[in-house]
């Protein structure tokens, strides 16, 4: 009986990815010079390390090669600030045009405004203070100290292992999202103010609550109370922990 050999031809469709490119630059930044970042759509990641230089990596991705030019990039190192921009031309806010920034900097490097329209901001191991804002997206931060201000329009804010130091302050704000704050141990000196207009407040540090119709407000003074912790949420919940969250 003849044996029929059946050959199966499988068409393999190649996996395609959007065109992308990137640049990396390493700088020595003088003490007191702040690093500032502005991006339209993408992710911003900033991490502290034990080297003296600042390493900046920018990655662009677009649906076609000719669209990469719609993402303008620049690294301007001035006497007063280092400004990193990864913005879409002509005021575009196209989610398909992604320009992401990854920065490694000395632990005590000072940062100015870090601004993103859409995406996620990740921060860790920074002691020199930072101001970060994203309109649409989340902020996830770990082991920060100094003057800290983290804000989102639509998205959550999470700050874990926060440390209140001399001249330090923590200000967390979101319009539509949740805020979670975990300290690196119970602060010895702090003035904690937490306000949620449309959510709940849970805290492992005892707060005195002033409950009204709708808004929830809690406060506490620890020690001298000379280091401010301010949390404001319009639509969302607040959680405060003594340790990790």
HELIX and SHEET records of a PDB file:
HELIX    1   1 UNK A   65  UNK A   70  5                                   6    
HELIX    2   2 UNK A   89  UNK A   91  5                                   3    
SHEET    1   A 6 UNK A  20  UNK A  27  0                                        
SHEET    2   A 6 UNK A  54  UNK A  61 -1                                        
SHEET    3   A 6 UNK A  98  UNK A 106 -1                                        
SHEET    4   A 6 UNK A  34  UNK A  49  1                                        
SHEET    5   A 6 UNK A  81  UNK A  88  1                                        
SHEET    6   A 6 UNK A  71  UNK A  77 -1                                        
SHEET    1   B12 UNK A  20  UNK A  27  0                                        
SHEET    2   B12 UNK A  54  UNK A  61 -1                                        
SHEET    3   B12 UNK A  98  UNK A 106 -1                                        
SHEET    4   B12 UNK A  34  UNK A  49  1                                        
SHEET    5   B12 UNK A 111  UNK A 126  1                                        
SHEET    6   B12 UNK A 130  UNK A 144  1                                        
SHEET    7   B12 UNK A 147  UNK A 154  1                                        
SHEET    8   B12 UNK A 169  UNK A 176  1                                        
SHEET    9   B12 UNK A 228  UNK A 235  1                                        
SHEET   10   B12 UNK A 190  UNK A 196  1                                        
SHEET   11   B12 UNK A 216  UNK A 222 -1                                        
SHEET   12   B12 UNK A 208  UNK A 211 -1                                        
SHEET    1   C10 UNK A  20  UNK A  27  0                                        
SHEET    2   C10 UNK A  54  UNK A  61 -1                                        
SHEET    3   C10 UNK A  98  UNK A 106 -1                                        
SHEET    4   C10 UNK A  34  UNK A  49  1                                        
SHEET    5   C10 UNK A 111  UNK A 126  1                                        
SHEET    6   C10 UNK A 130  UNK A 144  1                                        
SHEET    7   C10 UNK A 157  UNK A 162  1                                        
SHEET    8   C10 UNK A 179  UNK A 183  1                                        
SHEET    9   C10 UNK A 238  UNK A 241  1                                        
SHEET   10   C10 UNK A 201  UNK A 203  1                                        
END                                                                             
